Amino acid sequence: MRRGRAAAALALALLVGASSSGCRVMQRISEGAYRNAVTDGTIAELSARGVRLAGRPACAMPAARPGDRMTISCTASTATGEPVRVSGTAAEVGTRHPRELYVITVAGRELLRKDCLGLGCAHRSADS
């Protein structure tokens, strides 16, 4: 999943860099790439812990401004109907190495807190 992390970082950089009106299409593509990277990472993390989802998480992002923090919020349900929430933040989004933090809860219980999502991220942070 290192490729997924690289795609998320690239999407963050493109999203922040796409501030002129001529780049709005690129901004939407970048937002979509970032949402997909977070969604795929969430699915991988939960699957690795034996949690199956009923469908892909739905994610929303407030608008980001260059140099600011951006957030992403996703919701889903497990195959057994329990609510899943993903909260993510990225600071220093205008840099080559944004600082990220993701928290996933299942039925209100924190399942993990990591600085990246996906199988290639296991070495980077400890689960809670």
LUMFI-691271 format. One record per atom (N, C-alpha, C): residue number from 1; z, x, y. Coordinates in pm, whole numbers, plus 50000, padded with zeros to 5 digits. Atoms other than C-alpha are relative to their C-alpha. Layout:
[node NUM, [Z, X, Y]] ...
***
This chain:
[node 1, [50000, 50080, 49880]] [node 1, [50000, 50000, 50000]] [node 1, [50000, 50085, 50127]] [node 2, [50010, 49918, 49880]] [node 2, [49974, 50299, 50234]] [node 2, [49883, 49954, 50084]] [node 3, [50117, 50050, 49930]] [node 3, [49634, 50159, 50322]] [node 3, [50037, 49877, 50083]] [node 4, [49954, 50118, 49928]] [node 4, [49804, 49832, 50423]] [node 4, [50079, 50038, 50123]] [node 5, [49921, 49952, 49886]] [node 5, [50047, 50019, 50649]] [node 5, [49906, 50058, 50106]] [node 6, [50096, 49943, 49905]] [node 6, [49758, 50210, 50807]] [node 6, [49922, 49890, 50069]] [node 7, [50072, 50113, 49939]] [node 7, [49571, 49883, 50863]] [node 7, [50087, 49929, 50101]] [node 8, [49909, 50066, 49906]] [node 8, [49878, 49731, 51027]] [node 8, [50016, 50084, 50127]] [node 9, [49987, 49913, 49883]] [node 9, [49921, 50034, 51256]] [node 9, [49872, 49997, 50084]] [node 10, [50127, 50007, 49928]] [node 10, [49551, 50027, 51346]] [node 10, [49988, 49866, 50072]] [node 11, [50006, 50133, 49937]] [node 11, [49571, 49653, 51414]] [node 11, [50091, 49994, 50120]] [node 12, [49908, 49998, 49886]] [node 12, [49873, 49708, 51637]] [node 12, [49938, 50076, 50117]] [node 13, [50061, 49920, 49894]] [node 13, [49693, 49980, 51833]] [node 13, [49883, 49927, 50064]] [node 14, [50113, 50075, 49946]] [node 14, [49379, 49770, 51871]] [node 14, [50046, 49878, 50078]] [node 15, [49948, 50118, 49933]] [node 15, [49579, 49463, 51965]] [node 15, [50050, 50035, 50139]] [node 16, [49945, 49961, 49871]] [node 16, [49761, 49643, 52243]] [node 16, [49892, 50054, 50092]] [node 17, [50106, 49942, 49918]] [node 17, [49452, 49827, 52361]] [node 17, [49896, 49899, 50046]] [node 18, [50103, 50100, 49969]] [node 18, [49243, 49509, 52382]] [node 18, [50047, 49907, 50111]] [node 19, [49944, 50083, 49894]] [node 19, [49368, 49387, 52719]] [node 19, [49895, 49946, 50097]] [node 20, [50101, 50051, 49908]] [node 20, [49044, 49338, 52913]] [node 20, [49933, 49876, 49942]] [node 21, [50060, 50126, 50046]] [node 21, [48859, 49007, 52896]] [node 21, [49884, 50024, 49903]] [node 22, [50110, 49969, 50090]] [node 22, [48565, 49173, 52718]] [node 22, [50045, 50032, 49859]] [node 23, [49949, 49961, 50131]] [node 23, [48790, 49264, 52425]] [node 23, [50077, 49889, 49931]] [node 24, [49921, 50109, 50060]] [node 24, [48933, 48922, 52343]] [node 24, [49962, 49975, 49855]] [node 25, [50039, 50018, 50140]] [node 25, [48730, 48895, 52023]] [node 25, [50068, 50106, 49915]] [node 26, [49935, 49892, 50074]] [node 26, [48863, 49235, 51909]] [node 26, [50150, 49972, 49988]] [node 27, [49857, 50031, 50005]] [node 27, [49216, 49121, 51996]] [node 27, [50029, 49897, 49891]] [node 28, [49980, 50101, 50103]] [node 28, [49182, 48811, 51775]] [node 28, [49982, 50060, 49860]] [node 29, [50021, 49934, 50129]] [node 29, [49044, 49024, 51489]] [node 29, [50122, 50086, 49967]] [node 30, [49885, 49914, 50024]] [node 30, [49332, 49269, 51532]] [node 30, [50124, 49919, 49965]] [node 31, [49887, 50087, 50032]] [node 31, [49591, 48990, 51534]] [node 31, [49987, 49951, 49857]] [node 32, [50022, 50047, 50137]] [node 32, [49435, 48855, 51215]] [node 32, [50026, 50110, 49899]] [node 33, [49978, 49887, 50091]] [node 33, [49440, 49200, 51051]] [node 33, [50149, 50028, 49986]] [node 34, [49856, 49975, 50005]] [node 34, [49806, 49247, 51141]] [node 34, [50070, 49889, 49921]] [node 35, [49941, 50111, 50075]] [node 35, [49900, 48899, 51014]] [node 35, [49971, 50015, 49850]] [node 36, [50035, 49980, 50142]] [node 36, [49713, 48971, 50689]] [node 36, [50080, 50114, 49938]] [node 37, [49924, 49887, 50052]] [node 37, [49888, 49307, 50648]] [node 37, [50145, 49960, 49974]] [node 38, [49862, 50046, 50017]] [node 38, [50230, 49145, 50697]] [node 38, [50008, 49901, 49884]] [node 39, [50003, 50098, 50109]] [node 39, [50140, 48857, 50465]] [node 39, [49987, 50069, 49865]] [node 40, [50020, 49928, 50126]] [node 40, [50012, 49090, 50192]] [node 40, [50123, 50082, 49963]] [node 41, [49878, 49923, 50024]] [node 41, [50318, 49314, 50230]] [node 41, [50114, 49912, 49954]] [node 42, [49896, 50095, 50040]] [node 42, [50550, 49014, 50206]] [node 42, [49982, 49957, 49856]] [node 43, [50029, 50043, 50138]] [node 43, [50381, 48894, 49888]] [node 43, [50034, 50112, 49902]] [node 44, [49972, 49886, 50088]] [node 44, [50405, 49244, 49735]] [node 44, [50150, 50025, 49985]] [node 45, [49855, 49975, 50004]] [node 45, [50772, 49289, 49828]] [node 45, [50071, 49893, 49917]] [node 46, [49934, 50108, 50074]] [node 46, [50874, 48949, 49693]] [node 46, [49962, 50004, 49852]] [node 47, [50045, 49991, 50139]] [node 47, [50665, 48988, 49378]] [node 47, [50074, 50111, 49925]] [node 48, [49928, 49888, 50061]] [node 48, [50832, 49323, 49308]] [node 48, [50144, 49963, 49966]] [node 49, [49863, 50046, 50024]] [node 49, [51165, 49137, 49316]] [node 49, [50004, 49873, 49915]] [node 50, [50007, 50116, 50088]] [node 50, [51047, 48857, 49086]] [node 50, [49996, 49867, 50072]] [node 51, [50008, 50124, 49922]] [node 51, [51005, 48601, 49365]] [node 51, [49854, 49962, 50015]] [node 52, [50138, 50050, 49988]] [node 52, [50685, 48396, 49340]] [node 52, [49994, 49898, 50112]] [node 53, [50020, 50093, 49890]] [node 53, [50553, 48210, 49640]] [node 53, [49908, 49886, 49958]] [node 54, [50085, 50117, 50027]] [node 54, [50395, 47864, 49634]] [node 54, [49863, 50017, 50065]] [node 55, [50126, 49973, 49929]] [node 55, [50122, 47992, 49871]] [node 55, [50020, 50117, 50094]] [node 56, [49991, 49888, 49905]] [node 56, [50045, 48257, 50130]] [node 56, [50089, 49961, 50118]] [node 57, [49920, 50028, 49881]] [node 57, [50295, 48283, 50416]] [node 57, [49910, 49971, 50120]] [node 58, [50069, 50031, 49874]] [node 58, [50184, 48133, 50748]] [node 58, [50074, 50077, 50109]] [node 59, [49938, 49914, 49899]] [node 59, [50244, 48374, 51037]] [node 59, [49951, 49966, 50140]] [node 60, [50033, 50020, 49859]] [node 60, [50251, 48338, 51414]] [node 60, [50051, 50120, 50079]] [node 61, [49963, 49888, 49914]] [node 61, [50265, 48603, 51686]] [node 61, [49991, 49958, 50146]] [node 62, [50013, 50018, 49855]] [node 62, [50352, 48562, 52052]] [node 62, [49910, 50111, 50055]] [node 63, [50087, 49898, 49939]] [node 63, [50119, 48756, 52283]] [node 63, [50079, 50128, 50028]] [node 64, [49939, 49870, 49973]] [node 64, [50195, 49127, 52316]] [node 64, [49941, 50058, 50128]] [node 65, [50047, 49929, 49882]] [node 65, [50169, 49333, 52632]] [node 65, [50007, 50150, 49972]] [node 66, [50001, 49856, 50028]] [node 66, [50083, 49706, 52628]] [node 66, [50137, 50063, 50025]] [node 67, [49875, 49928, 49988]] [node 67, [50391, 49921, 52568]] [node 67, [50122, 49918, 49965]] [node 68, [49887, 50087, 50029]] [node 68, [50609, 49623, 52483]] [node 68, [50023, 49985, 49851]] [node 69, [49970, 50038, 50138]] [node 69, [50767, 49498, 52165]] [node 69, [49917, 49877, 49966]] [node 70, [50067, 50121, 50046]] [node 70, [50569, 49249, 51964]] [node 70, [50073, 49948, 49878]] [node 71, [49929, 50062, 50111]] [node 71, [50701, 49007, 51709]] [node 71, [49904, 49918, 49916]] [node 72, [50075, 50086, 50091]] [node 72, [50570, 48819, 51409]] [node 72, [50103, 49920, 49922]] [node 73, [49912, 50089, 50074]] [node 73, [50730, 48526, 51233]] [node 73, [49917, 49926, 49896]] [node 74, [50075, 50063, 50109]] [node 74, [50618, 48393, 50896]] [node 74, [50092, 49907, 49921]] [node 75, [49926, 50092, 50086]] [node 75, [50724, 48104, 50676]] [node 75, [49919, 49974, 49873]] [node 76, [50062, 50033, 50128]] [node 76, [50655, 48016, 50315]] [node 76, [50106, 49929, 49917]] [node 77, [49906, 50057, 50097]] [node 77, [50818, 47855, 50013]] [node 77, [49981, 50072, 49868]] [node 78, [50011, 49944, 50134]] [node 78, [50897, 47995, 49674]] [node 78, [49939, 49895, 49909]] [node 79, [50057, 50094, 50098]] [node 79, [50741, 47838, 49368]] [node 79, [50101, 49892, 49962]] [node 80, [49896, 50099, 50032]] [node 80, [51075, 47658, 49320]] [node 80, [50042, 49921, 50124]] [node 81, [49974, 50080, 49880]] [node 81, [51074, 47519, 49677]] [node 81, [50099, 50056, 50099]] [node 82, [49906, 49941, 49905]] [node 82, [51317, 47755, 49850]] [node 82, [49924, 50052, 50122]] [node 83, [50069, 49951, 49881]] [node 83, [51228, 47839, 50212]] [node 83, [50007, 50153, 50011]] [node 84, [50011, 49856, 49978]] [node 84, [51114, 48194, 50289]] [node 84, [49967, 50021, 50146]] [node 85, [50027, 49965, 49860]] [node 85, [51126, 48343, 50638]] [node 85, [49984, 50151, 50010]] [node 86, [50023, 49859, 49972]] [node 86, [50988, 48674, 50756]] [node 86, [50004, 50017, 50151]] [node 87, [49994, 49966, 49858]] [node 87, [51081, 48818, 51094]] [node 87, [49964, 50146, 50013]] [node 88, [50040, 49862, 49980]] [node 88, [50911, 49132, 51214]] [node 88, [49991, 50035, 50147]] [node 89, [50016, 49949, 49864]] [node 89, [50920, 49342, 51528]] [node 89, [49936, 50137, 49992]] [node 90, [50058, 49866, 49987]] [node 90, [50725, 49645, 51636]] [node 90, [50022, 50044, 50143]] [node 91, [49978, 49942, 49868]] [node 91, [50832, 49862, 51927]] [node 91, [49904, 50117, 50016]] [node 92, [50092, 49888, 49970]] [node 92, [50621, 50129, 52096]] [node 92, [49863, 49973, 49939]] [node 93, [50126, 50039, 50062]] [node 93, [50311, 49939, 51990]] [node 93, [49879, 50070, 50059]] [node 94, [50111, 49928, 49938]] [node 94, [50093, 50140, 52226]] [node 94, [49990, 50145, 49956]] [node 95, [49999, 49861, 50045]] [node 95, [50167, 50465, 52041]] [node 95, [49936, 50011, 49862]] [node 96, [50058, 49978, 50133]] [node 96, [50029, 50620, 51723]] [node 96, [50097, 49963, 49889]] [node 97, [49899, 50027, 50102]] [node 97, [50357, 50553, 51542]] [node 97, [50097, 49892, 50047]] [node 98, [49908, 50107, 49960]] [node 98, [50501, 50212, 51627]] [node 98, [50120, 49994, 49906]] [node 99, [49879, 50017, 50081]] [node 99, [50857, 50153, 51508]] [node 99, [50007, 49853, 49959]] [node 100, [50004, 50136, 50051]] [node 100, [50864, 49846, 51285]] [node 100, [50128, 49967, 49923]] [node 101, [49889, 50048, 50080]] [node 101, [51138, 49635, 51124]] [node 101, [49967, 49859, 49953]] [node 102, [50028, 50130, 50061]] [node 102, [51091, 49342, 50887]] [node 102, [50122, 49953, 49922]] [node 103, [49890, 50061, 50074]] [node 103, [51356, 49106, 50749]] [node 103, [49943, 49878, 49928]] [node 104, [50044, 50114, 50080]] [node 104, [51280, 48862, 50467]] [node 104, [50124, 49931, 49945]] [node 105, [49892, 50080, 50057]] [node 105, [51519, 48581, 50380]] [node 105, [49940, 49895, 49906]] [node 106, [50037, 50105, 50094]] [node 106, [51497, 48341, 50088]] [node 106, [50119, 49905, 49993]] [node 107, [49895, 50102, 49997]] [node 107, [51697, 48018, 50117]] [node 107, [50117, 50044, 50088]] [node 108, [49899, 49957, 49905]] [node 108, [51883, 48170, 50413]] [node 108, [50072, 50129, 49964]] [node 109, [49935, 49877, 50046]] [node 109, [51991, 48480, 50217]] [node 109, [49906, 50118, 50025]] [node 110, [50083, 49883, 49973]] [node 110, [51864, 48818, 50338]] [node 110, [49969, 50073, 49870]] [node 111, [50044, 49934, 50123]] [node 111, [51661, 48970, 50057]] [node 111, [49967, 50146, 50026]] [node 112, [50031, 49862, 49966]] [node 112, [51538, 49282, 50233]] [node 112, [49988, 50018, 50150]] [node 113, [50014, 49955, 49861]] [node 113, [51531, 49471, 50561]] [node 113, [49937, 50139, 49990]] [node 114, [50075, 49875, 50015]] [node 114, [51268, 49746, 50583]] [node 114, [49918, 50029, 50125]] [node 115, [50084, 49962, 49886]] [node 115, [51062, 49938, 50836]] [node 115, [49852, 49991, 49969]] [node 116, [50138, 50030, 50034]] [node 116, [50742, 49856, 50652]] [node 116, [50001, 49911, 49876]] [node 117, [50009, 50090, 50115]] [node 117, [50622, 49613, 50387]] [node 117, [49891, 50047, 49906]] [node 118, [50101, 49966, 50099]] [node 118, [50434, 49676, 50067]] [node 118, [50048, 50107, 49905]] [node 119, [49959, 49909, 50106]] [node 119, [50449, 49891, 49758]] [node 119, [50003, 50146, 50044]] [node 120, [50003, 49861, 49955]] [node 120, [50363, 50218, 49937]] [node 120, [50112, 50035, 50097]] [node 121, [49893, 49978, 49902]] [node 121, [50664, 50178, 50166]] [node 121, [50135, 50025, 49935]] [node 122, [49871, 49992, 50068]] [node 122, [50939, 50205, 49902]] [node 122, [50080, 50123, 50037]] [node 123, [49930, 49875, 49969]] [node 123, [51023, 50562, 49997]] [node 123, [50050, 50007, 50144]] [node 124, [49973, 49987, 49857]] [node 124, [51059, 50492, 50369]] [node 124, [50132, 49940, 50044]] [node 125, [49875, 50062, 49957]] [node 125, [51364, 50264, 50393]] [node 125, [50069, 49934, 49882]] [node 126, [49923, 50060, 50108]] [node 126, [51639, 50123, 50180]] [node 126, [50007, 49849, 50019]] [node 127, [49980, 50145, 49994]] [node 127, [51668, 49756, 50094]] [node 127, [50145, 49974, 50033]] [node 128, [49862, 50038, 49972]] [node 128, [51973, 49573, 50211]] [node 128, [50059, 49926, 49884]] 
***
